[in-house]
Amino acid sequence: MAKIKRAKISPDLTPLIDVVFILLIFFMVTSVFKTQELALDLNLASSSSNILKKQPKDISIELSQSKLALDGKIISISQLTTNITKIDNKTIVLFRIDENVKYKRFIEILDILKKYNFDNINLITKKLD
């Protein structure tokens, strides 16, 4: 009696690979790339100088006429004082200020930063066209 050779049955992987690539493309296109957390919609003053990019260790303060935000979270001035005490004073502070903010309000925040020896303060502007 002769042995009957059976053909090996193997699944076709081409459709599986196609589905995986389609899912990969879908997730890449629909994902949100987190660039910078901004809590306030500010109208920044214009400048011709280079614009700084936020590094992970930097803190960001946003100031509008009525609101204040620290690293993308709206807070009060008393909460700013509390949060600033927990941060190393060698940290770079990126300060975004609406162009319509009263000078007195801006100085109030600067006084808090100076009180806790934050010396590296950068004012962020939008680039002139």
N, CA, C and O of each residue as an XYZ file, in Angstrom:
516
protein
N       0.810     -1.169      0.000
C       0.000      0.000      0.000
C       0.869      1.254      0.000
O       1.825      1.371      0.767
N       0.524      2.157     -0.850
C       1.294      3.400     -0.967
C       0.744      4.434      0.009
O      -0.463      4.551      0.218
N       1.674      5.176      0.593
C       1.267      6.227      1.530
C       0.730      7.416      0.762
O       1.303      7.840     -0.242
N      -0.357      7.937      1.240
C      -0.938      9.130      0.608
C      -0.354     10.357      1.311
O      -0.438     10.499      2.531
N       0.232     11.225      0.514
C       0.794     12.442      1.091
C      -0.303     13.487      1.202
O      -1.018     13.793      0.248
N      -0.397     14.003      2.379
C      -1.385     15.061      2.600
C      -0.737     16.419      2.391
O       0.397     16.653      2.809
N      -1.451     17.283      1.758
C      -0.952     18.645      1.563
C      -1.142     19.410      2.880
O      -2.187     19.320      3.525
N      -0.122     20.148      3.249
C      -0.240     20.918      4.480
C      -1.191     22.076      4.247
O      -1.100     22.800      3.255
N      -2.085     22.225      5.172
C      -3.038     23.326      5.090
C      -2.498     24.465      5.949
O      -2.276     24.308      7.149
N      -2.295     25.604      5.315
C      -1.824     26.772      6.069
C      -2.713     27.954      5.695
O      -3.082     28.139      4.536
N      -3.036     28.728      6.690
C      -3.913     29.873      6.400
C      -3.184     30.908      5.559
O      -1.967     31.068      5.649
N      -3.953     31.599      4.747
C      -3.388     32.661      3.913
C      -3.243     33.913      4.782
O      -4.236     34.441      5.282
N      -2.033     34.376      4.957
C      -1.761     35.505      5.849
C      -1.909     36.864      5.164
O      -1.903     37.892      5.841
N      -2.039     36.888      3.867
C      -2.121     38.171      3.151
C      -3.297     39.031      3.619
O      -3.096     40.215      3.888
N      -4.509     38.492      3.729
C      -5.606     39.344      4.220
C      -5.402     39.820      5.658
O      -5.791     40.934      6.009
N      -4.791     38.973      6.487
C      -4.521     39.348      7.876
C      -3.527     40.504      7.943
O      -3.706     41.446      8.715
N      -2.490     40.423      7.135
C      -1.495     41.505      7.094
C      -2.140     42.795      6.577
O      -1.848     43.876      7.087
N      -3.000     42.690      5.585
C      -3.704     43.864      5.058
C      -4.544     44.537      6.138
O      -4.543     45.762      6.259
N      -5.249     43.745      6.909
C      -6.092     44.290      7.978
C      -5.235     44.978      9.035
O      -5.590     46.055      9.513
N      -4.119     44.373      9.402
C      -3.233     44.960     10.403
C      -2.700     46.305      9.918
O      -2.680     47.269     10.684
N      -2.270     46.387      8.669
C      -1.769     47.655      8.136
C      -2.867     48.717      8.049
O      -2.606     49.893      8.301
N      -4.065     48.326      7.702
C      -5.180     49.272      7.649
C      -5.480     49.810      9.045
O      -5.719     51.006      9.211
N      -5.468     48.934     10.047
C      -5.681     49.383     11.423
C      -4.556     50.307     11.878
O      -4.812     51.319     12.531
N      -3.331     49.973     11.543
C      -2.192     50.816     11.895
C      -2.335     52.203     11.274
O      -2.132     53.209     11.953
N      -2.675     52.262     10.017
C      -2.872     53.557      9.350
C      -4.026     54.317      9.979
O      -3.927     55.526     10.185
N      -5.115     53.633     10.286
C      -6.266     54.282     10.921
C      -5.877     54.928     12.245
O      -6.226     56.082     12.494
N      -5.159     54.200     13.095
C      -4.778     54.739     14.402
C      -3.766     55.873     14.273
O      -3.790     56.814     15.067
N      -2.892     55.798     13.299
C      -1.928     56.881     13.103
C      -2.620     58.165     12.643
O      -2.256     59.258     13.076
N      -3.599     58.033     11.780
C      -4.292     59.204     11.247
C      -5.229     59.816     12.280
O      -5.353     61.038     12.349
N      -5.884     58.994     13.076
C      -6.881     59.512     14.013
C      -6.313     59.906     15.363
O      -7.003     60.542     16.159
N      -5.075     59.543     15.635
C      -4.507     59.908     16.935
C      -4.174     61.390     16.975
O      -3.861     61.998     15.951
N      -4.245     61.953     18.152
C      -3.924     63.358     18.354
C      -2.503     63.429     18.870
O      -2.165     62.826     19.888
N      -1.690     64.161     18.167
C      -0.320     64.337     18.611
C      -0.291     65.514     19.558
O      -0.560     66.650     19.165
N       0.030     65.245     20.783
C       0.008     66.253     21.835
C       1.233     67.146     21.698
O       2.362     66.689     21.877
N       1.013     68.406     21.385
C       2.143     69.314     21.228
C       2.337     70.157     22.477
O       3.420     70.172     23.062
N       1.303     70.847     22.876
C       1.416     71.694     24.060
C       0.020     71.897     24.631
O      -0.938     72.152     23.901
N      -0.074     71.779     25.942
C      -1.360     71.986     26.581
C      -1.561     73.467     26.835
O      -0.788     74.100     27.554
N      -2.596     74.002     26.241
C      -2.933     75.396     26.443
C      -4.372     75.463     26.936
O      -5.267     74.855     26.349
N      -4.583     76.191     27.998
C      -5.915     76.259     28.592
C      -6.680     77.492     28.120
O      -7.908     77.467     28.035
N      -5.966     78.557     27.817
C      -6.618     79.816     27.482
C      -6.367     80.177     26.030
O      -5.285     79.933     25.497
N      -7.380     80.765     25.388
C      -7.246     81.253     24.026
C      -6.763     82.696     24.106
O      -7.543     83.608     24.383
N      -5.468     82.893     23.863
C      -4.869     84.207     24.050
C      -4.538     84.851     22.718
O      -4.199     84.171     21.749
N      -4.641     86.158     22.684
C      -4.211     86.943     21.540
C      -2.840     87.507     21.911
O      -2.748     88.551     22.557
N      -1.774     86.814     21.500
C      -0.422     87.180     21.903
C       0.089     88.369     21.102
O      -0.321     88.597     19.963
N       0.983     89.112     21.716
C       1.654     90.200     21.019
C       2.600     89.599     19.978
O       3.031     88.454     20.113
N       2.918     90.371     18.949
C       3.787     89.897     17.874
C       5.230     90.287     18.119
O       5.522     91.303     18.750
N       6.128     89.456     17.607
C       7.553     89.715     17.751
C       8.279     89.107     16.563
O       7.813     88.128     15.979
N       9.419     89.684     16.205
C      10.205     89.139     15.096
C      11.259     88.155     15.572
O      11.932     87.530     14.753
N      11.415     88.005     16.891
C      12.433     87.102     17.427
C      11.963     85.658     17.346
O      10.802     85.384     17.043
N      12.874     84.750     17.617
C      12.567     83.324     17.575
C      11.576     82.948     18.667
O      11.577     83.522     19.756
N      10.743     81.986     18.356
C       9.745     81.493     19.295
C      10.301     80.249     19.986
O      10.809     79.346     19.321
N      10.207     80.199     21.312
C      10.697     79.058     22.083
C       9.678     77.931     22.086
O       8.470     78.169     22.070
N      10.168     76.722     22.105
C       9.312     75.543     22.235
C       9.416     75.040     23.663
O      10.482     75.077     24.276
N       8.293     74.570     24.180
C       8.254     74.082     25.563
C       8.947     72.734     25.667
O       8.663     71.814     24.900
N       9.848     72.630     26.614
C      10.528     71.380     26.920
C       9.735     70.689     28.035
O       9.001     71.359     28.761
N       9.863     69.381     28.186
C       9.076     68.661     29.201
C       9.257     69.176     30.625
O       8.314     69.129     31.415
N      10.439     69.664     30.970
C      10.681     70.118     32.343
C      10.235     71.558     32.583
O      10.159     71.992     33.732
N       9.938     72.305     31.519
C       9.507     73.698     31.649
C       8.078     73.777     32.170
O       7.299     72.835     32.027
N       7.741     74.919     32.780
C       6.347     75.158     33.163
C       5.808     76.287     32.298
O       6.553     77.160     31.852
N       4.528     76.253     32.074
C       3.875     77.240     31.222
C       2.814     77.973     32.030
O       1.962     77.355     32.668
N       2.880     79.308     31.991
C       1.864     80.131     32.654
C       1.166     80.945     31.575
O       1.812     81.606     30.762
N      -0.161     80.888     31.579
C      -0.966     81.653     30.633
C      -1.797     82.660     31.417
O      -2.369     82.334     32.457
N      -1.857     83.879     30.911
C      -2.552     84.949     31.613
C      -3.455     85.703     30.655
O      -2.991     86.257     29.659
N      -4.752     85.723     30.960
C      -5.704     86.525     30.204
C      -6.251     87.604     31.138
O      -5.819     87.714     32.286
N      -7.185     88.383     30.653
C      -7.726     89.469     31.473
C      -8.418     88.953     32.730
O      -8.409     89.623     33.763
N      -9.016     87.770     32.649
C      -9.778     87.279     33.795
C      -9.322     85.921     34.321
O      -9.758     85.506     35.395
N      -8.458     85.222     33.595
C      -8.087     83.869     33.990
C      -6.570     83.702     34.034
O      -5.811     84.474     33.447
N      -6.165     82.657     34.758
C      -4.766     82.289     34.896
C      -4.677     80.773     34.768
O      -5.499     80.052     35.334
N      -3.684     80.285     34.026
C      -3.520     78.843     33.864
C      -2.058     78.469     34.076
O      -1.150     79.188     33.660
N      -1.849     77.334     34.730
C      -0.518     76.794     34.961
C      -0.469     75.410     34.325
O      -1.219     74.517     34.718
N       0.405     75.234     33.351
C       0.550     73.969     32.617
C      -0.780     73.427     32.104
O      -1.065     72.237     32.239
N      -1.581     74.294     31.523
C      -2.824     73.870     30.889
C      -4.008     73.704     31.815
O      -5.062     73.240     31.379
N      -3.867     74.072     33.096
C      -4.981     73.950     34.046
C      -5.302     75.324     34.601
O      -4.421     76.022     35.103
N      -6.562     75.708     34.509
C      -6.988     77.016     35.011
C      -6.957     76.998     36.539
O      -7.515     76.105     37.177
N      -6.290     78.005     37.111
C      -6.134     78.095     38.563
C      -6.335     79.534     39.004
O      -6.443     80.439     38.176
N      -6.384     79.737     40.313
C      -6.456     81.088     40.869
C      -5.048     81.536     41.252
O      -4.105     80.747     41.210
N      -4.916     82.793     41.622
C      -3.599     83.317     42.005
C      -3.102     82.647     43.287
O      -1.907     82.376     43.413
N      -3.992     82.376     44.232
C      -3.567     81.688     45.460
C      -3.104     80.260     45.158
O      -2.165     79.768     45.784
N      -3.753     79.598     44.206
C      -3.324     78.257     43.813
C      -1.974     78.321     43.089
O      -1.171     77.395     43.197
N      -1.724     79.403     42.356
C      -0.427     79.569     41.703
C       0.680     79.609     42.751
O       1.714     78.958     42.601
N       0.455     80.372     43.800
C       1.442     80.463     44.879
C       1.700     79.096     45.490
O       2.852     78.737     45.736
N       0.655     78.335     45.735
C       0.794     76.993     46.307
C       1.563     76.071     45.364
O       2.458     75.344     45.794
N       1.209     76.104     44.069
C       1.853     75.208     43.100
C       3.301     75.603     42.829
O       4.145     74.734     42.612
N       3.597     76.894     42.837
C       4.955     77.378     42.562
C       5.924     76.907     43.648
O       7.088     76.630     43.358
N       5.459     76.817     44.881
C       6.349     76.393     45.968
C       6.805     74.944     45.801
O       7.824     74.553     46.371
N       6.063     74.135     45.023
C       6.394     72.727     44.825
C       7.346     72.508     43.647
O       7.798     71.387     43.414
N       7.651     73.578     42.902
C       8.460     73.467     41.692
C       9.855     74.023     41.965
O      10.015     75.008     42.686
N      10.856     73.378     41.380
C      12.241     73.838     41.512
C      12.384     75.206     40.847
O      11.943     75.400     39.714
N      13.002     76.152     41.556
C      13.095     77.515     41.030
C      14.114     77.667     39.897
O      14.263     78.762     39.356
N      14.810     76.602     39.531
C      15.704     76.620     38.369
C      14.942     76.301     37.077
O      15.495     76.396     35.981
N      13.686     75.927     37.217
C      12.854     75.568     36.073
C      12.593     76.797     35.206
O      12.418     77.905     35.713
N      12.570     76.583     33.894
C      12.266     77.666     32.960
C      10.759     77.897     32.949
O       9.976     76.953     32.849
N      10.363     79.171     33.053
C       8.953     79.544     33.039
C       8.644     80.184     31.692
O       9.233     81.201     31.329
N       7.705     79.575     30.946
C       7.250     80.141     29.684
C       5.956     80.894     29.960
O       4.957     80.292     30.353
N       5.972     82.187     29.758
C       4.879     83.070     30.142
C       4.164     83.557     28.882
O       4.738     84.300     28.086
N       2.909     83.137     28.704
C       2.085     83.585     27.582
C       1.056     84.567     28.127
O       0.276     84.228     29.017
N       1.056     85.778     27.592
C       0.181     86.835     28.101
C      -0.646     87.405     26.949
O      -0.116     87.733     25.887
N      -1.940     87.514     27.179
C      -2.802     88.157     26.201
C      -2.393     89.620     26.079
O      -2.037     90.256     27.071
N      -2.444     90.146     24.867
C      -1.973     91.520     24.672
C      -2.887     92.568     25.314
O      -2.499     93.731     25.425
N      -4.076     92.182     25.732
C      -5.002     93.122     26.362
C      -4.973     93.086     27.891
O      -5.763     93.768     28.544
N      -4.078     92.303     28.453
C      -3.987     92.203     29.910
C      -3.401     93.497     30.475
O      -2.453     94.062     29.930
N      -3.986     93.943     31.571
C      -3.484     95.142     32.245
C      -2.101     94.854     32.836
O      -1.828     93.762     33.333
N      -1.267     95.843     32.765
C       0.107     95.709     33.239
C       0.166     95.324     34.716
O       1.044     94.567     35.130
N      -0.758     95.840     35.499
C      -0.803     95.556     36.936
C      -0.985     94.060     37.196
O      -0.356     93.502     38.095
N      -1.833     93.425     36.419
C      -2.091     91.978     36.579
C      -0.829     91.180     36.227
O      -0.504     90.203     36.902
N      -0.137     91.587     35.198
C       1.102     90.933     34.786
C       2.170     91.056     35.880
O       2.850     90.082     36.201
N       2.310     92.244     36.443
C       3.300     92.489     37.501
C       2.974     91.676     38.748
O       3.880     91.217     39.443
N       1.702     91.496     39.033
C       1.286     90.697     40.192
C       1.815     89.262     40.082
O       2.301     88.698     41.063
N       1.717     88.680     38.886
C       2.208     87.316     38.676
C       3.738     87.299     38.724
O       4.328     86.384     39.298
N       4.378     88.298     38.130
C       5.842     88.381     38.172
C       6.354     88.494     39.604
O       7.374     87.898     39.950
N       5.655     89.250     40.430
C       6.044     89.378     41.838
C       6.024     88.032     42.549
O       6.914     87.735     43.346
N       5.021     87.224     42.265
C       4.934     85.890     42.873
C       6.123     85.039     42.425
O       6.737     84.342     43.233
N       6.441     85.104     41.134
C       7.573     84.325     40.625
C       8.893     84.793     41.233
O       9.738     83.973     41.592
N       9.069     86.082     41.345
C      10.305     86.619     41.927
C      10.412     86.304     43.417
O      11.509     86.098     43.936
N       9.275     86.269     44.099
C       9.260     85.951     45.526
C       9.862     84.566     45.784
O      10.528     84.346     46.795
N       9.616     83.635     44.849
C      10.124     82.275     44.990
C      11.359     82.033     44.121
O      11.685     80.891     43.799
N      12.043     83.116     43.744
C      13.335     83.087     43.042
C      13.304     82.400     41.682
O      14.266     81.729     41.308
N      12.226     82.559     40.948
C      12.184     82.091     39.566
C      12.785     83.192     38.698
O      12.165     84.232     38.479
N      14.001     82.951     38.208
C      14.711     83.970     37.449
C      14.691     83.739     35.946
O      14.919     84.673     35.178
N      14.426     82.537     35.521
C      14.456     82.226     34.097
C      13.037     82.270     33.536
O      12.379     81.238     33.405
N      12.578     83.468     33.208
C      11.219     83.693     32.732
C      11.289     84.127     31.268
O      11.978     85.091     30.934
N      10.581     83.421     30.407
C      10.562     83.740     28.982
C       9.156     84.168     28.582
O       8.184     83.471     28.871
N       9.050     85.308     27.923
C       7.768     85.789     27.432
C       7.557     85.230     26.019
O       8.390     85.422     25.133
N       6.458     84.553     25.832
C       6.152     83.918     24.540
C       5.268     84.860     23.728
O       4.285     85.403     24.232
N       5.636     85.039     22.471
C       4.875     85.887     21.558
C       4.569     85.088     20.298
O       5.085     83.986     20.110
N       3.734     85.646     19.446
C       3.534     85.008     18.140
C       4.467     85.682     17.143
O       4.795     86.860     17.285
N       4.884     84.943     16.155
C       5.853     85.438     15.183
C       5.171     86.380     14.189
O       4.061     86.120     13.724
N       5.849     87.460     13.881
C       5.357     88.394     12.868
C       5.328     87.705     11.521
O       6.219     86.918     11.202
N       4.314     87.996     10.733
C       4.214     87.391      9.383
C       5.103     88.083      8.399
O       5.140     87.705      7.228
